[in-house]
Amino acid sequence: MQMFHFAAAMRTAFVFAVTVLVTHTQIAFSAEGARVVEWHGYKQAIELRNEHVRVVLCPEVGGRVLEYSLDGENILYVSPDEKSWKPGDNPPSSAGRFDIGPELVIPPRPVLWSGAWTGVITGDRSARLESQSDPSTGVKLTREFVLDQEGTHLECSQTIINVSDSVKEWCHWSRTFAVGKGICFIPVTTPSRFPNHYVMYEEGTLINMKPEDPNIRIRDGFIEILAAPRKPKLGFDSFAGRIAYLAPNNLLFVKRFETDRRRVFNEAAGLTISVWYPQGDMIELEPIGPAETLSPGESATYTEHWTLTKTPFSTPIHPDHLRTILK
């Protein structure tokens, strides 16, 4: 029992010390593979690092991932506007974002999207970002990040906490911007509600349930998006829990996440994944979680697992090799 109290006290002291570090960067303290750094003008960024991988988190604006790089090559698209962006500004499309939905009915939420968050180093190569309470949605968000000691695996968990006095129903929505002009792979699963296994958002809120596009094909069990489609936003109901994206900088970016056919996915078309091409320099890779019905004080967590693999962009990926990587 005494050992338990001692360990609890040490954890409390550790979190306090690191919280002070994030607020006052002049205090020299960090865990192994975790420290406060200046990045692109952000003075309170948190770096997680192992021998080959660097992750940079941004608590100052929107609780984002600014960098996820392998041997110095960042898979995330970073807008030049980041250099002058401050809390409350109109945010550019940039960096590794997370969000909540459903998209068409959730109110504007600048407190969560571009407001100031707090950051805490929680251990070796791990950190937590925490939002302010958001009156428009009735929730606050926390995001936990853990980088493996070796390899590229980054665990990203978002928790939705109902801080209101009424029931809220929202879902996890990832909005990660990766460098553009690559090839996206999404495993096909059956049954699907969509004749071509995907939908396309046309003008306004019109959703085309049977689109055709020369840059999208189904081959050997995968939907392949070879280039920016006719319309920039696509939706999928794949239950494989995988997205793979081969970028021109020779990195294969894979996201793994849980899906469950027994759950309700409350996007307008019941999507589990969305992919968006806002412009040629980037692509947005978006796992979508199920509806979470939360009473006051309740919370729900959704986790994504990210990995990077050096893969030549000039050489087509054999489907069998891709299936092995996605296991």
C-alpha positions in Angstrom: 0.0 0.0 0.0 2.8 2.4 0.8 4.5 1.6 -2.5 1.2 2.4 -4.3 1.0 5.8 -2.6 4.6 6.5 -3.4 4.2 5.6 -7.1 1.0 7.7 -7.3 2.9 10.6 -5.7 5.7 10.2 -8.2 3.3 10.2 -11.1 1.6 13.3 -9.8 5.0 15.1 -9.4 6.0 14.0 -12.9 2.9 15.3 -14.5 3.2 18.6 -12.6 6.8 19.0 -13.6 6.1 18.4 -17.2 3.1 20.7 -17.2 5.3 23.4 -15.9 7.8 22.6 -18.6 5.2 23.0 -21.4 4.0 26.3 -19.9 7.5 27.7 -19.1 10.0 26.2 -21.6 13.0 27.6 -19.7 12.7 24.7 -17.2 15.0 22.0 -18.6 13.2 18.7 -18.0 12.1 15.9 -20.4 11.4 12.2 -20.5 13.4 9.9 -22.8 12.5 10.7 -26.4 10.1 13.5 -25.4 10.8 17.2 -25.0 9.5 20.7 -25.7 10.9 22.3 -28.9 10.3 25.3 -31.2 8.9 24.3 -34.5 7.8 26.6 -37.4 7.4 29.4 -34.9 5.5 27.4 -32.3 7.4 27.7 -29.1 5.6 25.0 -27.1 5.6 22.2 -29.5 6.2 18.7 -28.1 8.7 16.4 -29.9 8.5 12.6 -29.6 11.5 10.8 -31.1 13.2 7.5 -31.5 16.2 6.7 -33.7 14.5 7.1 -37.0 11.1 8.7 -36.3 10.2 12.2 -35.2 6.7 13.3 -34.2 6.0 17.0 -33.4 2.7 17.9 -31.6 1.2 21.4 -31.6 -0.8 22.3 -28.4 -0.8 26.0 -29.3 -3.3 25.8 -32.2 -5.8 23.0 -32.5 -4.0 20.1 -30.8 -2.5 18.8 -34.0 0.4 16.7 -35.3 2.8 18.9 -37.3 5.3 16.3 -38.2 5.4 12.6 -38.6 8.7 11.8 -40.3 10.9 8.9 -41.1 14.6 9.7 -41.4 13.8 13.4 -41.8 11.0 12.9 -44.5 7.7 14.3 -43.3 4.6 12.5 -44.6 2.3 15.4 -43.4 1.5 18.4 -45.6 2.4 21.6 -43.8 1.1 24.9 -45.2 3.5 27.8 -45.5 0.8 29.8 -43.6 1.8 27.9 -40.5 4.6 30.4 -39.9 2.2 33.2 -39.1 -0.8 31.3 -37.8 -2.1 32.0 -34.3 -5.0 30.8 -32.1 -8.2 32.3 -33.4 -7.0 32.8 -37.0 -8.9 31.2 -39.9 -6.9 27.9 -40.0 -5.3 26.8 -43.2 -5.6 23.2 -44.5 -2.5 21.8 -42.9 -0.9 19.1 -40.8 -2.2 16.1 -38.9 -5.7 17.0 -37.6 -8.4 15.2 -35.7 -12.0 16.3 -35.4 -15.5 15.2 -34.4 -18.7 14.8 -36.5 -21.1 14.1 -38.1 -20.0 16.7 -40.7 -23.4 18.0 -41.9 -25.0 18.6 -38.5 -22.3 19.4 -36.0 -22.1 23.1 -35.2 -19.0 25.3 -35.8 -16.3 24.5 -33.2 -13.4 26.9 -33.4 -12.5 26.3 -29.8 -11.7 22.7 -30.7 -10.5 23.2 -34.3 -8.1 26.2 -33.9 -8.2 27.2 -30.3 -5.3 26.9 -27.8 -4.8 23.5 -26.2 -2.6 22.4 -23.3 0.2 19.9 -23.7 1.7 17.5 -21.2 4.6 15.0 -21.6 3.3 11.9 -20.0 6.3 9.5 -20.2 8.9 8.2 -22.6 7.9 9.2 -26.2 4.4 10.0 -25.0 2.3 13.1 -24.6 -1.3 14.3 -24.1 -3.0 17.3 -25.6 -6.2 18.7 -24.0 -8.7 21.2 -25.4 -10.7 23.8 -23.7 -14.4 23.0 -23.0 -16.4 23.8 -26.2 -19.8 25.3 -25.5 -21.0 24.7 -29.1 -20.7 20.9 -28.9 -20.8 20.4 -25.2 -17.5 18.5 -25.1 -13.8 18.7 -24.5 -11.3 16.6 -26.2 -8.0 14.9 -25.2 -5.5 13.4 -27.6 -2.9 10.9 -26.4 0.2 10.0 -28.5 2.6 7.2 -27.9 5.6 6.5 -30.2 7.2 3.1 -30.0 10.8 2.8 -28.8 11.8 1.3 -32.1 10.0 1.3 -35.5 7.5 3.8 -36.8 4.3 2.9 -34.9 2.5 5.9 -33.5 -0.6 5.4 -31.4 -3.1 8.3 -31.6 -6.1 8.2 -29.3 -8.9 10.8 -29.2 -11.3 10.9 -26.2 -14.6 12.8 -26.4 -15.8 14.0 -23.0 -19.3 15.3 -22.4 -18.9 18.3 -20.2 -22.5 19.5 -20.7 -25.7 18.8 -18.8 -27.4 16.9 -21.7 -26.8 13.9 -23.8 -24.5 14.4 -26.8 -24.0 12.2 -29.8 -20.8 12.8 -31.8 -18.3 10.6 -33.6 -14.5 10.6 -34.1 -13.4 12.1 -37.4 -9.7 12.1 -38.4 -8.6 14.9 -40.8 -5.0 14.1 -41.5 -3.4 16.1 -44.4 -0.6 14.2 -46.1 1.6 15.4 -48.9 -0.3 15.2 -52.2 0.0 13.6 -55.6 0.3 10.0 -54.3 -1.8 6.9 -54.6 -4.4 5.9 -52.0 -5.5 2.3 -51.3 -8.6 1.2 -49.4 -9.5 -2.5 -49.0 -12.8 -3.5 -50.5 -15.2 -5.3 -48.1 -18.6 -6.8 -48.7 -21.4 -6.3 -48.5 -21.3 -2.6 -49.5 -24.2 -0.2 -49.7 -22.6 1.5 -52.7 -22.5 -0.2 -56.2 -18.9 1.0 -56.9 -17.9 0.7 -53.2 -17.6 4.4 -52.8 -19.6 7.7 -53.1 -18.7 11.1 -54.5 -19.8 14.4 -53.1 -21.1 16.5 -56.0 -22.1 20.1 -55.9 -23.4 21.3 -52.5 -24.5 18.4 -50.3 -25.5 16.1 -53.2 -24.0 12.6 -52.7 -23.6 10.5 -55.8 -24.1 6.9 -54.8 -22.9 5.5 -58.2 -20.0 7.7 -59.4 -17.5 6.9 -62.1 -14.1 8.4 -62.3 -11.1 7.4 -64.5 -8.7 8.1 -61.6 -10.5 5.5 -59.4 -10.4 1.8 -60.0 -11.0 -1.5 -58.1 -8.1 -4.0 -58.6 -7.2 -7.1 -56.6 -9.4 -6.3 -53.7 -8.4 -2.6 -53.3 -10.0 0.7 -54.3 -7.1 2.6 -55.9 -7.3 6.4 -56.2 -4.5 7.1 -58.7 -4.9 10.9 -58.8 -7.2 13.7 -57.7 -10.8 12.7 -58.8 -13.4 14.7 -60.7 -14.8 16.0 -57.4 -12.5 16.3 -54.4 -14.5 14.5 -51.7 -15.0 10.7 -51.6 -16.7 8.4 -49.0 -16.3 4.7 -48.3 -18.1 2.0 -46.2 -15.1 -0.4 -46.0 -14.9 -2.3 -42.7 -11.3 -3.4 -43.2 -10.1 -0.7 -40.8 -7.2 0.3 -43.1 -6.0 3.1 -45.3 -2.7 3.1 -47.2 -1.2 6.0 -49.0 1.9 5.9 -51.1 3.4 9.4 -51.3 5.8 10.8 -53.9 8.4 11.2 -51.2 8.7 7.4 -51.1 6.8 6.8 -47.9 3.9 4.4 -47.5 1.6 5.8 -44.8 -0.8 3.3 -43.2 -3.6 4.0 -40.8 -5.2 1.1 -38.8 -8.3 1.6 -36.8 -11.3 -0.4 -35.5 -14.5 -0.8 -37.3 -17.6 -2.8 -36.2 -20.6 -3.6 -38.4 -22.8 -3.8 -35.3 -22.2 -0.1 -34.5 -24.1 2.9 -36.0 -22.0 5.1 -38.3 -23.9 8.4 -38.2 -22.4 10.2 -41.2 -25.1 11.0 -43.9 -24.0 8.1 -46.0 -22.9 5.8 -43.1 -19.2 6.3 -43.9 -16.3 4.6 -42.2 -13.7 6.5 -44.3 -13.5 9.7 -46.3 -10.8 11.0 -48.6 -10.6 14.6 -49.7 -8.4 16.3 -52.3 -8.7 20.1 -51.4 -5.9 20.9 -53.8 -3.0 19.2 -55.6 -0.4 19.6 -52.9 -2.3 17.5 -50.3 -4.7 14.7 -49.6 -6.9 14.3 -46.5 -7.1 10.7 -45.0 -10.0 10.4 -42.7 -11.1 7.4 -40.6 -14.5 8.0 -39.2 -15.6 6.4 -35.9 -19.1 5.2 -34.9 -21.7 7.3 -33.2 -21.0 7.8 -29.5 -24.0 8.6 -27.3 -22.7 10.2 -24.2 -24.5 11.2 -21.1 -23.1 14.1 -19.0 -19.7 13.1 -17.7 -19.3 10.1 -20.0 -16.5 9.7 -22.5 -15.5 7.6 -25.5 -12.1 6.9 -27.0 -11.1 6.1 -30.6 -7.6 5.0 -31.5 -5.7 5.1 -34.8 -2.4 3.3 -35.3 0.0 5.0 -37.8 3.0 3.5 -39.5 5.5 4.5 -42.2 7.4 2.3 -44.6 10.0 3.4 -47.1 8.6 2.4 -50.4 9.7 3.6 -53.9 6.9 5.7 -55.5 8.1 4.8 -59.0 7.6 1.0 -58.5 4.0 -0.2 -58.4 3.0 -2.0 -55.2 2.0 -5.6 -55.7 -1.4 -6.3 -54.1 0.0 -9.3 -52.2 2.7 -7.1 -50.7 0.2 -4.5 -49.8 -2.0 -7.1 -48.1 1.0 -8.2 -46.0 1.8 -4.7 -45.0 -1.9 -4.0 -44.0 -2.2 -7.0 -41.7 
